[in-house]
Amino acid sequence: MQPDRSGAKGRFIYTPGGLLSVQVMLDPNSAPIEGRQDVDGLADAARSTVEYFGQYQADAENGSLTHHIVGSGIPNRRGTDAVRSYAMKDGKLLIFWNEPDGRRFSRTLELLERLGDIPCEL
């Protein structure tokens, strides 16, 4: 079963030097795991989070944002690139992507804090 992503909450951190860190709870209202944390319970919990870190590159001309994933709780994502489309609107970063199964997703990121001089295209 896919987690409910409509209420997802988290943080995307982009540093001026090109580093990236992403932590997202897809279902922040999920119930705690009761009792012993068995394999099924831990697998369900892992499916309700997205977390990885690495570097990023923004291509303002093509409107693409590439996350070069160095580390992730999902071993298959390590060493891969996640390419997203992006746009800026009303001071917010909008990110769009397609999953391999055809599902489309987007995130609207609000600026919480500016660390140094981040290029305006991102």
N, C-alpha and C positions, 0 to 999 in steps of 0.2 A: 504494500500500500504506500502511495506517495504521501509525504507530509503536506499539510496545508501550508502553503507559502504566502497566503494573503496577508498574514500579520507578521511576517518575518521582521526581525530586528537585529541590528548588528553594527559593526564598524568596518569601514574601508579606510585604511590609513595609507596615504600617498606622501612620501617625503620629497623635499626638493631635490635630493640626490638620486631619485629614481627607485627607492625601495617601497615595497608594498606589503601590507599585512591585512588579511580579510578574516573576520570572524562573524558568522551570521547564525542566529538561531531561527530555523525555518518555522518552528512552532513554539514560541516562547511561553505558551500556556499549557504545554504538555505536562502530564502528571509525573511526579517523581517515580523512580523505579522502587517498588516495594520489596522488602526482604533481600535475599541474596541476589546479587547482580549476575544473572546467568547470561549465557551467550546471546540468547534471543533478546533479552532486555537491553544489553549493551549494543547489539546491532540496531535495534529500534532507535536508541538514543543517538547513535552515530549517523543514522539516516536523517535525523532532524537537525543536523548542524553542517555548516560549510566552514572550513578553516584552512587557510594556506598562507604562505609568505613567499616572497621572491622579489623580482624587479618588475618595473612596468615601463612601457614606451607608449607615448601618445603620438598619433599621426593626424595632426589637425587638418591637413589637406584632404585625407580620405575619411576623416571622422572615425578612425579606429583606435582602439585602446587595447594593447596586448599585455596580458599578465604572464610573465615568464615565471612559472611555478617551480620553486626550488624545494620547498618542504610542504607536506600535506599529511593529514591523518589517513588519507586514501593513497596507498602506495602507487597506484596506477597514474595518479596526477603528477607525481614528482618528475621533474624534468620535462614537462609539457608546457605548451603555450595555450592560454585561453584568450581568444580574440573576441573583442566586443565592439559593437558600434557605440558611439557616444555623441552627446550633444549637451550644450550648456543652455539652460533656460531659467530666467529669473534668479540667477545666482546659484542654481542647483545643477549638479552633474547627473544626467540621465544616461543609464547604461542599458543596452539591449543585447540579447543573445538568443541563439537557438540551441536546444539540446539535440543530441544525435537522433532521438526518437521523434523529432519534429515539433516538440513543444517550444513555445516562445516565452521568454521571460524578460522582465525589465526591473530596474531598481532606480529609485530617485534618491540621490545622496545630497544631504544638506551639509554645508560647511559648518563644522563645530569649532574649529580652531585653525588658524593659518600658521604654519610653521615656516617662517622665512618667506622668500619670494617665490611662490609657486607660479609657474607660467600660466597665463590666463587661459590658454587653450585646454587646460585640465584643471 
